[in-house]
Amino acid sequence: MAFSSSISSSHSFPSNVRVHSYDMKSFNSGRHCFSSSLFILHAGNLLQRSAFLRTGSISERRRVEPSHSNVLSPIRGVVIDTSAEKTQLPKGDTWSVHKFGGTCMGTIKTIQNVAEIVIKDDSERKLVVVSAMSKVTDMIYDLIYKAQSRDESYISALDAVLEKHRLTALELLDGDDVATFLSRLHHDINNLKAMLRAIYIAGHATESFSDFVVGHGELWSAQMLSLLVRKLGMDCNWMDTRDVLIVNPTSSNQVDPDLPESGRRLEKWFSENPSKTIIAAGFIASTPQNIPTTLKRDGSDFSAAILGALLRARQVTIWTDVDGVYSADPRKVSEAVILKTLSYQEAWEMSYFGANVLHPRTIIPVMRDDIPIVIRNIFNLSAPGTVICRPSLKEDGDGQRLESLVKGFATIDNVALVNVEGTGMAGVPGTASGIFGAVKDVGANVVMISQASSEHSVCFAVPEKEVKAVAETLQSRFRQALDAGRLSKVEVIPNCSILAAVGQKMASTPGVSASVFSALAKANINVRAIAQGCSEYNITVVLKREDCIRALRAVHSRFYLSKTTIAMGIIGSGLIGSTLLDQLRDQASVLKEEMNIDLRVMGITGSRTMILSDSGIDLSRWREIQKKGEVADLEKFVQHVHGNHFFPNTVLVDCTADSNIASHYYEWLRRGIHVVTPNKKANSGPLNQYLKLRALQRQSYTHYFYEATVGAGLPIMSTLRGLLETGDKILCIEGIFSGTLSYIFNNFLATRTYSEVVAEAKQAGYTEPDPRDDLSGTDVARKVIILARECGLKLDLCDIQLESLVPEPLRGCASAEEFMQQLPQYDEDMLKKQQDAEAAGEVLRYVGVVDVIKGKGVVELRRYKKSHPFAQLSGSDNIIAFTTSRYKAQPLIVRGPGAGAQVTAAGVFSDVLRLASNLGAPS
């Protein structure tokens, strides 16, 4: 029985009243039909409610007479409209469209803010699209689920929806407006109870039932806002967009708007409800058969875009709770920035790859007419937001900076790669069609496709939850080819993520892809698959899921959308470590402002305690914080510093002289952790371990810097590398490498004893707590080994000819104090050597020598003419002479302070900055 005939059979209407029917067959398509009492409404009741059921307006100023009314039934069965004077719908720049989402309509305060924005908009005409109040759509979907599950709590849940809107209306509206809204609200709730009861009985709800029920949240929001705007003094009409927007459902849980028909219905609606301000319900629409439906995901944004296109509006503003579109997810990249502009294509690409911008289909209607979309924050009106539009000619010009080429980065998590491989695929038509036909059959969504030009393999990414079905279908479909060997395997690579770099200008700029992959390589991240279309709007890579955030940070930093951020772990808070921390504290702000380098000390550990931070330790208070530190645990410390995915680059700075710490370098480098150290133990330790460490360093993008191992802050290692890398041949390296021994022999004159000078050096802090550690020459021998190995000599510490300055009888002294007490007994031996040298016009110097020609290393006390550069030293200075093929007649000399906490820490700091430069910081 048709709905319209049931009405007209019991009631007659004036001759100027037309009765329209909506096809209700879909409402009866479940296993049980609704009782006729739900749908057959008494016309007298309808007409009595006409004052507030009038489509398009709710007026507090006048009663609407039945003979001049246009009445919409609460259950969208009957539209009764009278002939009215037709008003032409104006189109063009006079219209501005606003869309306010659930967050904007979430509370009484935010709804008042929305009304104020509408009032203050000085556009000649405006159309406002609203979503349901925050959480209401989820609440209504939950009602339907409970009713289907025969859970009677749907009744109390529906009462909660009623109460939420009732309390909001009581706060926002006054007098007749409250009565008007609440009467409609109660009427709708009663009808929903009846519908939900039918769903409860049937245990099933059709899509049409669900769409009809869930759309009420938007209707109530539109009605409330329109009454509030009227209360504030602006005349407006509200629109039930099911009367205007017509869409065709597709097979992919989406809908396609019928713009011509929607345009005709909009013109008809406006002719009957002319207004300069329209409040429209978002999310909802109708099919061509007048069956209520929704616009699915992000439907309110889509509503605004469609209506904006139909009106050819000046712009569409999407109001939300963020300041605009970010260059990356700010939850993953804390330094993400708001983008001022995006092209339609860039927004489209970023939306597809999971960025919280807009659904890609939202952009389609406005893009055709070049209508800008503006994303703005209702909670921060001072923020200009992000404009999505067609790029201007000026923006397409030359001279673009690097950061403008890639607008942003987005990620998709929880995907798996499927790799179909086999020599029998090459040149065989239909293979790809068969593969993706099989994927279509299981309803899986292919996120990305990559195929080599050899056609030997095809790989594609699908959501991880769908990969099992895809793999099983492919195995079944290609069983014969697999058994025959034409296909070698169908392989699944789980636990992947997709990273996309998006930018419209990448197409015309060489080197962008290289920059992306260079940044990933330097962060020690392996790429599993790559895809890039010829339009070059995006570069897509597939990575391990565990690397995704680090990769996002790395590429983001590379394009200067954030600073070059390095997570640091300081191992050893003794003299050198504490001095380095103080230097970092004093220089941090300068590095960040002038060089875009952000050094974050995430942890400091000593031998007994350690302190950890998730965002960076306050270096002005680190000593105070360290007093409350936890028990030191090296593995936990490393995991904390490296495991913080907010920072793509990690460096561990070993400021100890501990061989146990040095033994971890290989594993750290293998894990992608950079290492900077003044610790000589790794480079002078067992030769096989050293060679293994250097081989790993050369084959990876992980850096190992050790400038301060020889000469503290002097550029000795970098000078040597520069000579070797430019093709010079090292013949000999000779030098005074110990600041302690330099001080001792610079001050050992005929008027003083050897033990007296040693005691003075110890008192001044030049020696180790036990001076034998310096006098033994072992420290110098380690430096000689380091330099010899750098020159390609394969020497171990035992290969060095070492002359110790510790008298043999004193090497077994139980303490440093005992040694110092007995040392004067041996002053005569050293005094004789000094006097012999003086008589020959020479001086004594304790030197280390790398003889590359003979392939040996020597550490010994030698005599030099007073005219020799080694005789000209003062204090604790070091001096190193490089004799090479180029610097043969006149050796290349490096001279300066080679000991002390300040210069050693400065050498380490310099290596950290060198690392930052290698990772992309401006030089």
C-alpha positions in Angstrom: 0.0 0.0 0.0 1.5 3.3 -1.1 2.1 5.8 1.7 0.5 8.7 -0.2 -2.7 6.7 -1.0 -3.1 5.8 2.7 -3.1 9.4 3.6 -5.3 10.7 0.8 -7.8 8.0 1.3 -8.7 9.3 4.8 -8.1 13.0 4.3 -8.7 15.6 1.6 -6.6 18.6 1.1 -7.2 22.0 -0.4 -7.0 22.2 -4.1 -3.8 24.2 -4.0 -2.0 21.6 -1.9 0.1 19.0 -3.6 0.9 15.7 -1.9 4.2 14.0 -2.6 5.1 10.5 -1.7 8.5 8.9 -0.9 8.9 5.3 -1.8 8.9 3.4 1.5 9.6 -0.1 0.0 13.1 -0.1 1.4 11.7 0.4 4.9 9.8 -2.9 4.5 12.7 -4.9 3.0 13.7 -6.5 6.4 12.3 -9.8 7.6 9.5 -8.0 9.4 7.5 -5.0 8.3 6.7 -2.0 10.5 3.1 -1.7 11.6 1.0 0.7 9.6 0.6 2.8 12.7 4.2 3.8 12.5 3.9 5.2 9.0 0.2 6.3 8.6 0.1 9.7 10.3 -3.1 11.6 10.9 -3.2 14.6 8.6 -4.7 16.7 11.3 -1.8 16.1 13.5 0.5 16.9 10.6 -1.2 20.3 10.0 -1.3 21.1 13.7 2.5 20.7 13.8 3.1 22.8 10.6 4.5 25.7 12.5 7.6 23.8 13.4 7.7 21.1 10.8 7.9 23.6 7.9 10.8 22.6 5.7 13.3 25.4 5.5 12.3 27.6 8.4 11.4 27.6 12.0 9.8 30.9 13.0 9.1 32.3 16.4 7.4 35.4 15.0 4.4 34.1 13.2 2.1 31.0 12.9 2.1 29.5 9.5 -1.3 29.0 8.0 -2.0 25.6 6.6 -3.1 27.0 3.3 0.3 28.6 2.8 2.5 26.0 4.3 5.1 23.5 3.1 5.0 20.6 5.6 7.5 17.8 6.1 6.4 14.8 8.0 8.8 13.8 10.8 9.1 10.4 9.1 9.8 11.8 5.7 6.8 10.2 4.1 4.9 13.2 2.9 5.8 16.7 1.7 2.9 19.0 1.3 3.8 22.2 -0.3 1.7 25.1 -1.6 2.3 27.0 -4.8 4.6 29.9 -4.0 6.2 32.7 -5.8 9.3 31.3 -7.4 12.6 32.9 -6.3 15.6 32.5 -8.5 18.7 30.9 -6.8 21.6 33.3 -7.1 25.0 31.7 -7.6 28.6 32.8 -7.4 31.0 34.6 -5.1 28.2 36.1 -3.0 28.0 32.7 -1.3 30.4 31.4 1.4 30.0 27.9 2.7 30.9 26.8 6.2 31.1 23.3 7.6 31.1 22.7 11.4 32.0 19.1 12.5 31.0 17.2 15.6 33.8 18.8 17.7 32.5 22.3 16.8 29.0 21.2 17.8 30.2 19.3 20.8 29.2 21.5 23.7 26.9 24.4 24.5 29.9 26.8 24.4 31.2 25.6 21.0 27.7 25.8 19.5 27.5 29.4 20.7 30.9 30.0 19.1 29.6 28.5 15.8 26.6 30.9 15.9 28.9 33.9 16.5 31.1 32.9 13.5 28.0 32.6 11.3 26.7 36.0 12.5 30.1 37.7 12.0 30.6 36.4 8.5 30.1 39.5 6.4 29.4 37.4 3.2 26.2 38.5 1.4 24.9 34.9 1.5 26.1 31.9 3.5 25.3 28.3 3.8 26.3 26.4 6.9 26.6 22.7 7.0 26.6 21.0 10.5 27.4 17.6 11.8 25.6 15.9 14.7 26.8 16.9 18.1 30.0 15.2 19.2 29.6 11.4 19.8 25.9 11.5 18.8 26.4 9.6 15.5 28.4 6.9 17.4 25.6 6.8 20.0 23.0 6.2 17.4 25.0 3.5 15.6 25.3 1.9 19.0 21.5 2.0 19.4 21.0 0.2 16.1 23.7 -2.4 17.1 22.0 -3.0 20.5 18.6 -3.3 18.9 19.9 -5.8 16.3 21.5 -7.8 19.2 18.2 -7.8 21.1 19.8 -5.8 23.9 17.0 -3.9 25.6 19.5 -1.3 26.8 18.9 0.5 23.5 15.9 2.1 25.1 17.9 3.8 27.9 20.6 4.6 25.4 18.1 6.4 23.2 16.9 8.3 26.3 20.5 9.4 26.8 20.5 10.8 23.2 17.2 12.6 24.0 18.6 14.0 27.3 21.8 15.3 25.6 19.8 17.3 23.1 17.2 18.4 25.6 19.7 19.8 28.0 21.6 21.6 25.2 18.4 23.2 23.9 17.4 24.4 27.3 20.7 26.2 27.7 20.8 27.6 24.2 17.2 28.6 23.4 14.4 30.6 25.0 10.7 30.5 25.2 8.8 29.3 22.1 12.0 28.2 20.5 12.6 25.6 23.2 9.1 24.3 23.0 9.3 24.2 19.2 12.5 22.2 19.2 11.6 19.9 22.1 8.2 19.0 20.5 10.0 18.0 17.3 12.7 16.2 19.3 10.2 14.1 21.3 8.2 13.3 18.2 11.4 12.1 16.4 12.5 10.1 19.5 9.1 8.3 19.7 9.3 7.4 16.1 12.9 6.1 16.5 11.7 4.0 19.5 9.1 2.4 17.3 11.7 1.8 14.5 14.3 0.4 16.9 11.6 -1.9 18.4 11.0 -3.3 15.0 14.7 -3.8 14.5 14.8 -5.5 17.9 12.0 -7.9 16.9 13.6 -8.7 13.5 17.1 -8.9 14.9 18.2 -7.2 11.7 18.4 -3.7 10.2 18.7 -3.0 6.5 21.2 -0.3 5.4 18.2 2.0 4.5 16.9 1.6 8.1 20.3 2.4 9.6 20.9 5.4 7.3 17.5 6.8 8.2 17.9 6.4 11.9 21.5 7.7 12.1 20.8 10.9 10.1 18.7 12.4 12.9 21.7 13.8 14.8 22.4 16.2 11.9 18.8 17.2 11.7 18.7 18.1 15.3 21.9 20.0 15.1 20.7 22.1 12.1 17.4 22.9 13.8 19.1 23.9 17.1 21.6 26.1 15.4 19.0 27.8 13.1 16.9 28.7 16.2 20.0 30.0 18.0 21.0 32.1 15.0 17.5 33.5 14.8 17.6 34.3 18.5 20.8 36.3 17.9 19.0 38.4 15.3 19.8 36.9 11.9 17.0 35.5 9.8 17.8 32.0 8.5 16.2 28.8 7.2 17.2 25.3 7.9 17.5 22.7 5.2 16.8 19.0 5.4 19.4 18.0 2.8 17.6 14.8 2.0 15.2 17.0 0.0 18.1 18.4 -2.0 21.1 16.1 -2.3 20.6 13.1 -4.6 23.3 10.5 -4.7 23.8 7.1 -6.4 25.1 4.3 -4.1 28.1 2.4 -5.5 29.4 -1.0 -4.8 32.3 0.3 -2.7 30.3 1.6 0.3 30.4 5.1 -1.2 28.1 7.3 -3.1 28.4 9.4 -6.2 26.5 12.7 -6.2 24.0 13.4 -8.9 25.0 17.1 -9.4 22.4 18.0 -12.1 19.5 16.6 -10.2 20.8 18.0 -6.9 21.1 21.4 -8.6 17.5 21.2 -9.8 16.3 20.3 -6.3 18.3 23.0 -4.7 16.8 25.6 -7.0 13.3 24.3 -6.2 14.0 24.3 -2.5 15.4 27.9 -2.6 12.4 29.1 -4.6 10.2 27.9 -1.8 12.5 28.9 1.1 14.5 32.0 0.0 17.1 33.1 2.5 20.5 34.7 2.7 21.5 32.3 5.5 20.8 28.6 5.3 21.6 26.0 8.0 21.9 22.6 6.4 22.1 19.1 7.9 25.3 17.4 6.8 26.0 13.7 6.1 22.5 12.9 4.9 21.0 12.7 1.4 18.5 10.7 -0.7 18.7 8.2 -3.6 17.0 8.9 -6.9 14.1 6.9 -5.5 13.8 9.3 -2.5 15.2 6.7 -0.1 17.1 8.3 2.8 20.8 7.5 2.8 24.1 9.0 4.0 27.3 10.2 2.4 29.3 7.6 4.4 32.7 8.5 5.8 33.4 12.3 6.3 29.9 12.9 4.9 29.5 16.3 6.3 32.6 17.6 4.6 31.3 16.0 1.4 27.9 17.7 1.9 29.7 21.1 2.2 31.7 20.5 -0.9 28.7 19.4 -3.0 26.6 22.4 -1.9 29.6 24.8 -2.4 29.9 23.5 -6.0 26.2 23.8 -6.6 26.2 27.4 -5.4 29.6 28.1 -7.1 30.6 29.6 -3.7 33.5 31.9 -3.1 35.1 29.3 -0.8 34.2 26.4 1.5 35.6 26.6 5.1 35.9 23.4 7.0 36.0 24.2 10.8 37.7 21.7 13.0 39.9 21.5 16.1 43.4 21.9 14.5 45.1 25.0 13.1 45.3 23.6 9.6 46.9 20.8 7.7 50.3 19.7 9.1 53.4 18.7 7.2 53.2 15.4 9.1 51.2 13.9 11.9 52.2 16.0 14.9 51.7 13.0 17.1 54.6 11.4 15.4 56.7 14.5 14.4 56.5 17.1 17.1 58.1 19.7 14.9 55.5 19.3 12.2 54.4 22.7 10.8 51.1 24.1 9.5 51.0 24.4 5.7 49.8 27.7 4.4 48.6 26.3 1.1 48.1 22.9 -0.6 47.0 22.2 -4.2 44.0 20.0 -4.7 46.2 17.2 -5.9 48.5 17.5 -2.8 45.5 17.4 -0.5 44.1 14.5 -2.4 47.4 12.5 -2.1 47.9 13.3 1.6 44.3 12.3 2.3 44.7 9.0 0.6 47.8 8.2 2.6 46.1 8.8 5.9 46.7 12.5 6.6 43.9 14.1 8.6 43.0 16.5 5.8 39.9 15.7 3.9 38.5 12.6 2.3 39.7 12.6 -1.3 36.2 12.6 -2.7 35.4 15.9 -0.8 37.8 17.7 -3.1 36.3 16.5 -6.4 33.2 18.8 -6.5 35.0 22.0 -5.6 38.0 21.2 -7.8 35.9 21.4 -10.9 35.1 25.1 -10.3 38.3 26.1 -8.6 36.6 26.8 -5.3 39.1 27.0 -2.4 38.7 24.9 0.7 40.0 26.5 3.9 40.8 24.4 7.0 40.4 26.4 10.2 40.4 26.0 13.9 37.3 27.0 15.8 39.3 27.1 19.0 42.0 29.4 17.5 40.4 32.0 15.3 43.6 33.9 15.0 45.2 31.0 13.0 44.7 31.6 9.3 44.5 27.9 8.5 45.4 26.0 5.4 44.0 27.0 1.9 43.5 24.1 -0.5 43.3 25.6 -4.0 44.8 25.5 -7.5 48.4 26.8 -7.4 48.8 30.3 -8.7 51.2 31.1 -11.5 53.4 32.9 -9.0 53.8 29.7 -7.0 54.7 27.8 -10.1 57.6 30.1 -10.9 61.3 29.4 -10.6 63.5 29.9 -7.6 61.5 27.6 -5.2 63.2 26.7 -2.0 63.7 23.0 -1.3 61.2 22.8 1.5 58.4 24.0 -0.8 58.9 21.1 -3.1 57.6 18.4 -0.7 54.6 19.8 1.1 54.1 17.0 3.6 54.5 13.4 4.6 51.9 10.8 5.5 51.9 7.2 6.6 49.7 4.1 6.5 50.3 1.5 9.1 49.3 -2.2 9.4 49.9 -3.2 5.8 51.5 -6.2 4.3 53.4 -6.7 1.0 52.4 -9.5 -1.4 55.1 -10.5 -3.8 54.3 -12.7 -6.8 57.4 -13.7 -8.6 58.5 -16.0 -11.4 60.3 -16.1 -14.8 57.1 -17.3 -16.5 55.5 -13.9 -15.9 57.7 -12.0 -18.3 55.9 -11.1 -21.5 52.8 -13.1 -20.7 49.7 -11.0 -21.2 47.0 -11.2 -18.5 49.2 -12.1 -15.6 48.7 -8.8 -13.8 45.0 -9.0 -14.7 44.8 -12.4 -13.1 46.6 -11.3 -10.0 44.5 -8.3 -9.3 41.3 -10.0 -10.5 41.9 -12.5 -7.7 42.5 -9.7 -5.2 39.2 -8.1 -6.3 37.4 -11.3 -5.8 38.2 -11.4 -2.1 37.3 -7.7 -1.7 40.7 -6.5 -0.7 41.9 -3.0 -1.2 45.3 -2.6 -3.0 47.1 0.3 -1.4 50.2 0.4 -3.6 51.6 -1.5 -6.6 55.2 -1.9 -7.8 56.5 -3.8 -10.8 59.9 -4.1 -12.2 60.3 -3.5 -15.9 61.6 -7.0 -16.4 58.1 -8.2 -15.4 59.7 -10.9 -13.3 57.8 -9.9 -10.2 54.8 -7.8 -9.1 54.4 -6.7 -5.5 51.6 -4.8 -4.0 50.5 -3.7 -0.5 47.2 -4.6 1.1 45.8 -4.0 4.6 47.3 -6.6 6.9 43.9 -7.9 8.0 43.2 -8.9 4.3 46.5 -10.4 3.4 45.7 -14.0 4.5 42.7 -14.2 2.2 44.6 -12.6 -0.7 47.5 -15.0 -0.4 45.3 -18.1 -0.2 43.3 -16.9 -3.2 46.5 -16.3 -5.2 47.9 -19.7 -4.2 44.7 -21.3 -5.4 44.3 -19.3 -8.6 47.9 -19.9 -9.7 48.4 -23.4 -8.4 49.1 -24.8 -11.8 51.7 -22.1 -12.6 53.3 -22.6 -9.2 53.5 -26.4 -9.7 54.9 -26.0 -13.2 57.5 -23.5 -12.0 56.3 -20.6 -14.1 55.7 -18.8 -10.9 58.3 -19.4 -8.2 56.4 -18.0 -5.2 53.6 -16.0 -3.7 55.3 -14.4 -0.7 53.8 -12.4 2.1 55.9 -9.8 3.9 53.9 -8.7 7.1 54.4 -5.9 9.6 54.9 -3.1 7.0 54.1 0.6 6.8 53.8 2.9 3.9 55.4 6.3 3.8 54.5 8.9 1.2 56.2 12.2 0.4 53.7 14.5 -1.3 54.4 17.6 -3.4 53.1 19.0 -6.7 56.5 20.6 -7.7 58.5 17.4 -7.3 57.7 16.6 -10.9 59.7 19.5 -12.3 62.6 19.4 -9.8 65.6 16.9 -10.1 66.9 15.4 -6.9 63.8 15.2 -4.7 63.7 11.4 -4.8 67.4 11.3 -4.1 66.9 13.5 -1.1 64.2 11.3 0.2 66.2 8.1 -0.2 69.4 9.7 1.1 67.5 10.7 4.3 66.2 7.2 4.8 69.7 5.7 4.2 71.3 8.0 6.6 68.7 7.0 9.2 69.7 3.3 8.5 66.3 2.5 7.2 65.8 -0.2 4.5 63.2 0.3 1.8 61.2 -2.8 0.8 59.3 -1.4 -2.2 59.0 1.8 -4.1 56.2 3.4 -6.2 56.1 6.7 -8.0 53.7 7.7 -10.8 54.7 9.7 -13.8 52.9 12.7 -12.3 55.3 12.6 -9.4 52.8 14.0 -7.0 54.0 11.5 -4.5 56.9 9.1 -3.8 55.8 6.1 -1.9 58.0 3.6 0.0 57.2 0.5 2.0 59.2 0.0 5.2 59.2 -2.2 8.3 56.5 -1.0 10.7 59.1 -0.6 13.4 61.0 1.9 11.3 58.0 4.0 10.2 58.1 6.8 12.7 61.9 7.1 12.5 61.6 7.2 8.7 59.0 9.9 8.9 61.2 12.0 11.2 64.2 11.5 8.9 62.5 12.6 5.7 60.7 15.4 7.5 64.0 16.7 8.8 65.7 16.4 5.5 63.3 18.9 3.9 63.7 21.4 6.7 60.2 21.1 7.8 61.7 20.3 11.2 65.2 20.8 12.7 67.9 18.2 12.3 67.2 16.4 15.5 69.6 14.0 17.1 68.8 11.9 20.2 72.0 11.7 22.3 73.1 9.4 25.0 76.1 10.4 27.1 78.0 7.5 28.6 80.4 8.7 31.3 79.7 11.8 33.3 83.2 12.3 34.6 85.5 15.2 33.8 85.2 15.0 30.0 81.5 14.0 30.0 80.4 16.7 32.4 82.4 19.3 30.4 80.7 18.2 27.2 77.3 18.5 28.8 78.1 22.0 29.9 79.2 22.9 26.4 76.0 21.5 24.9 74.0 23.5 27.4 75.7 26.7 26.5 75.5 26.2 22.7 72.1 24.5 22.3 70.0 27.6 21.5 72.5 28.9 19.0 72.7 25.6 17.2 68.9 25.4 17.0 68.3 29.0 15.8 71.3 29.4 13.4 72.0 25.9 12.1 68.7 24.1 12.5 70.4 21.5 14.7 68.5 20.2 17.7 70.6 18.0 20.0 68.5 16.2 22.6 70.3 14.5 25.4 67.9 11.6 26.2 70.1 9.9 28.8 73.2 10.3 30.9 74.8 7.2 32.5 77.7 6.8 34.8 79.1 3.6 36.3 76.5 3.5 39.1 73.5 5.7 38.2 71.7 6.9 35.1 69.0 9.4 34.2 66.6 9.1 31.2 64.1 11.4 29.5 61.5 11.0 26.8 61.9 14.6 25.4 65.4 15.7 26.5 67.1 16.3 29.8 67.3 19.9 31.1 71.1 20.4 30.9 70.9 23.4 33.3 69.9 20.9 36.0 71.5 17.6 35.0 73.7 17.3 38.0 70.8 17.9 40.3 68.6 15.4 38.4 71.4 12.8 38.4 71.3 12.7 42.2 67.9 11.1 41.9 68.8 8.8 39.0 68.1 5.1 38.8 70.6 2.2 38.9 72.8 2.2 35.8 71.8 -0.5 33.2 73.7 -0.1 29.9 71.3 -2.1 27.7 68.2 -0.3 29.1 70.0 3.0 28.6 70.8 2.2 24.9 67.2 0.9 24.3 65.7 4.1 25.7 67.9 6.5 23.7 67.5 4.5 20.4 64.0 3.3 20.9 62.5 6.8 21.0 60.8 6.9 17.6 60.2 10.6 17.7 63.9 11.1 16.7 65.2 9.5 13.5 68.9 9.7 14.5 70.6 8.4 17.5 74.2 8.9 18.7 75.9 7.4 21.7 78.8 9.5 23.0 81.3 7.4 25.0 83.3 9.7 27.3 84.9 6.8 29.2 88.2 5.0 28.8 86.4 1.7 29.4 87.2 -1.2 27.1 83.9 -2.9 28.0 82.0 0.0 26.7 84.1 0.1 23.6 83.3 -3.6 22.9 79.6 -2.6 22.3 80.4 -0.3 19.4 80.0 -2.9 16.7 76.5 -3.9 17.9 75.4 -0.3 18.2 76.6 0.6 14.7 74.9 -2.5 13.4 71.6 -1.3 15.0 71.9 2.0 13.2 73.2 4.0 16.2 76.0 6.5 15.5 79.0 6.5 17.8 81.2 9.4 18.8 84.0 8.9 21.3 87.4 10.0 22.7 87.8 6.4 24.0 91.0 4.9 22.4 90.2 1.3 23.4 88.2 0.3 20.3 90.6 1.6 17.7 93.7 0.3 19.6 92.2 -3.0 20.8 92.5 -6.4 19.1 93.2 -6.0 15.4 90.5 -8.4 14.3 87.8 -6.5 16.2 89.0 -3.2 14.8 88.9 -4.5 11.2 85.4 -5.8 11.8 84.3 -2.5 13.2 85.7 -0.4 10.3 84.3 -2.8 7.7 80.8 -2.4 9.1 81.3 1.4 9.2 82.3 1.5 5.5 79.3 -0.5 4.3 76.6 1.3 6.2 75.4 4.8 6.6 76.0 4.7 10.3 78.8 7.0 11.4 81.7 6.4 13.8 83.7 9.5 14.7 86.8 9.4 17.0 88.7 12.7 16.3 89.4 13.2 20.0 91.2 9.8 20.4 94.4 11.4 19.3 95.3 15.0 20.2 92.1 15.8 22.0 90.6 18.7 20.1 93.4 19.0 17.6 92.5 18.1 14.0 94.9 15.2 13.7 92.6 12.4 12.5 90.8 14.7 10.1 94.1 15.9 8.7 95.3 12.4 8.2 92.1 11.4 6.5 92.2 14.4 4.3 95.7 13.5 3.1 94.8 9.9 2.5 91.5 10.6 0.7 93.2 13.1 -1.7 95.8 10.5 -2.7 98.8 11.6 -0.7 101.2 8.9 0.5 102.1 8.9 4.2 105.7 8.2 4.9 106.0 8.9 8.6 104.0 10.4 11.4 106.0 11.6 14.4 104.7 13.5 17.4 104.5 14.4 21.0 101.1 12.9 21.7 100.9 13.1 25.5 100.1 16.5 27.1 101.3 15.1 30.4 104.7 14.0 29.1 105.0 17.2 27.1 104.6 19.2 30.3 107.1 17.1 32.1 109.9 17.4 29.6 109.2 21.0 28.7 109.8 21.8 32.4 112.6 19.2 33.2 115.6 21.5 33.3 119.0 21.1 34.8 117.9 23.0 37.9 115.1 20.6 38.7 114.8 16.9 39.4 112.7 14.5 37.4 110.5 13.5 40.4 109.9 17.1 41.3 108.5 17.9 37.9 106.3 14.7 37.9 104.9 15.8 41.3 104.2 19.2 40.0 102.4 17.8 37.0 100.3 15.6 39.2 99.5 18.5 41.5 98.4 20.6 38.5 96.1 17.9 37.3 98.0 17.0 34.1 98.5 13.3 35.1 96.1 10.5 35.8 95.5 9.9 39.5 98.3 7.3 39.2 101.1 9.0 37.2 102.4 5.6 36.1 99.4 5.4 33.6 101.1 8.3 31.8 104.8 7.5 32.4 104.3 3.9 31.1 103.8 5.2 27.6 100.8 2.9 27.0 98.5 5.8 26.2 101.0 7.1 23.6 101.3 3.6 22.2 97.5 3.4 21.7 97.6 6.7 19.8 100.4 5.3 17.6 98.4 2.2 16.9 95.3 4.3 16.0 97.3 6.4 13.5 99.2 3.3 12.1 95.9 1.5 11.5 94.5 4.6 9.8 97.5 4.4 7.4 96.7 0.8 6.6 99.3 -0.9 8.9 97.9 -4.0 10.6 99.6 -3.6 14.0 98.6 -4.7 17.5 99.6 -3.1 20.7 102.2 -5.8 21.3 104.0 -4.9 18.0 104.9 -1.4 19.3 108.5 -0.8 20.5 107.7 0.8 23.8 110.1 2.5 26.2 108.5 3.0 29.6 109.5 5.9 31.9 108.4 4.0 35.0 111.5 2.5 36.6 111.1 -1.3 36.6 111.4 -1.7 40.4 108.5 0.7 40.9 106.0 -0.9 38.4 104.8 -3.1 41.2 104.1 -0.4 43.8 100.8 -1.0 45.6 99.7 2.7 45.3 100.4 5.9 43.5 101.5 7.4 46.8 104.1 4.7 47.3 105.3 5.2 43.7 105.7 9.0 44.2 107.6 8.4 47.5 110.1 6.1 45.9 110.5 7.9 42.5 113.3 10.3 43.8 115.6 7.3 44.1 115.8 7.2 40.3 116.3 10.9 39.6 120.0 10.4 38.8 119.3 8.2 35.8 117.0 10.7 34.2 119.2 13.6 35.2 122.2 12.1 33.3 120.1 11.8 30.1 119.0 15.4 30.5 122.6 16.6 31.0 123.9 14.6 28.0 121.2 16.1 25.8 121.9 19.6 27.1 125.6 19.2 26.4 124.8 18.3 22.8 122.5 21.3 22.4 119.5 19.1 22.4 116.3 18.5 24.5 114.6 15.3 25.6 111.1 14.6 24.2 108.9 11.5 24.6 107.5 10.8 21.2 105.5 8.3 19.2 106.5 7.4 15.7 104.6 5.6 12.9 107.1 4.5 10.3 104.9 3.6 7.4 107.8 2.7 5.1 109.1 0.1 7.6 105.7 -0.8 8.8 106.4 -0.3 12.5 105.5 1.8 15.4 107.8 3.2 18.1 107.3 5.0 21.5 110.5 6.2 23.1 112.4 9.1 24.6 114.4 10.9 21.9 116.7 13.8 21.7 116.0 16.8 19.3 118.1 19.8 18.4 116.9 23.0 20.1 116.0 24.3 16.6 113.6 21.5 16.0 109.9 22.3 16.1 109.5 19.6 18.9 111.9 21.6 21.1 109.8 24.8 20.8 106.8 23.5 22.8 105.6 25.0 26.0 103.1 23.8 28.7 101.2 20.7 27.8 101.0 21.3 24.0 101.0 18.4 21.5 102.8 18.5 18.2 102.5 16.1 15.3 104.5 16.1 12.0 103.2 14.4 8.9 105.9 13.5 6.4 104.3 12.6 3.1 105.0 12.5 -0.6 103.7 16.1 -0.9 105.1 17.3 2.5 108.5 15.6 2.3 111.0 18.4 2.6 108.9 20.4 5.0 106.6 18.2 7.1 103.0 19.2 7.7 102.8 20.2 11.4 99.7 20.4 13.7 100.4 21.9 17.1 98.3 23.0 20.0 96.8 21.9 23.4 96.5 18.1 23.3 95.1 17.5 26.8 92.6 18.9 29.2 88.8 18.4 29.6 87.8 21.6 27.8 89.7 20.8 24.5 88.9 17.1 24.6 85.2 17.8 25.1 85.4 20.4 22.3 86.8 17.7 20.0 83.9 15.4 20.9 81.4 18.2 20.4 83.0 18.9 17.0 82.4 15.3 16.0 78.8 15.5 17.0 78.3 18.6 14.8 80.1 16.8 12.0 77.6 14.0 12.4 74.7 16.5 12.2 76.1 17.9 9.0 76.3 14.5 7.5 72.7 13.9 8.4 71.4 17.0 6.6 72.1 20.0 8.7 73.3 23.1 6.7 77.0 23.4 6.7 
